[in-house]
Every structure is written in C-alpha cells, then in structure tokens.
Amino acid sequence: MRAHLVQMTGGTAGATAPYREAAGLTGTQAERRCLLGEADRPVVSGGDGRDHRA
C-alpha cells in the first residue's frame, strides 16, 4: 500500500524499495511475483514533470 501511495503522488522511483519490502513480507508466491514485477518496471519521465512506470 505504501509503495502504491508513493507512486500515486509522483514518487515512482521512490516506490521501488517499498514494493520490494512488501514482496519480502507477503506469504504467497503470486503476490511476491506481482510486487517484484512492479518494482522492476522501468521508470520513465513523463511530460507532466512526474515519473511513471513504463
């Protein structure tokens, strides 16, 4: 949740560590894969001055 909130406020690059932390805390492989996949998505600069995950 924290990673998603950081990402929603434009701190996409700063959301990587919380996504990895959440992946380490989850009990299911599917959720772990999803969270790590989100953490590994590249960050690109948007035209609105905010970063976004590709």
TAJO-V298621 format. One record per residue. N is the residue number from 1. OMEGA is omega as a letter, one per 30 degrees, with the letter a starting at -180 (NA if undefined). D_FIRST is the distance of its C-alpha to the first C-alpha in whole Angstrom. Layout:
BEGIN
n=N omega=OMEGA d_first=D_FIRST
n=N omega=OMEGA d_first=D_FIRST
END
This chain:
BEGIN
n=1 omega=a d_first=0
n=2 omega=a d_first=4
n=3 omega=a d_first=5
n=4 omega=l d_first=5
n=5 omega=l d_first=6
n=6 omega=a d_first=9
n=7 omega=a d_first=10
n=8 omega=a d_first=11
n=9 omega=l d_first=13
n=10 omega=l d_first=15
n=11 omega=a d_first=14
n=12 omega=a d_first=13
n=13 omega=l d_first=15
n=14 omega=a d_first=13
n=15 omega=a d_first=10
n=16 omega=a d_first=12
n=17 omega=l d_first=12
n=18 omega=l d_first=9
n=19 omega=l d_first=9
n=20 omega=l d_first=12
n=21 omega=l d_first=11
n=22 omega=l d_first=8
n=23 omega=l d_first=11
n=24 omega=a d_first=14
n=25 omega=a d_first=12
n=26 omega=a d_first=12
n=27 omega=a d_first=16
n=28 omega=l d_first=16
n=29 omega=a d_first=18
n=30 omega=l d_first=17
n=31 omega=l d_first=13
n=32 omega=l d_first=14
n=33 omega=a d_first=16
n=34 omega=a d_first=13
n=35 omega=l d_first=11
n=36 omega=l d_first=14
n=37 omega=l d_first=15
n=38 omega=l d_first=13
n=39 omega=a d_first=13
n=40 omega=l d_first=17
n=41 omega=a d_first=17
n=42 omega=l d_first=19
n=43 omega=l d_first=19
n=44 omega=l d_first=21
n=45 omega=l d_first=23
n=46 omega=l d_first=23
n=47 omega=a d_first=26
n=48 omega=l d_first=24
n=49 omega=l d_first=23
n=50 omega=l d_first=20
n=51 omega=l d_first=18
n=52 omega=l d_first=17
n=53 omega=a d_first=16
n=54 omega=NA d_first=19
END
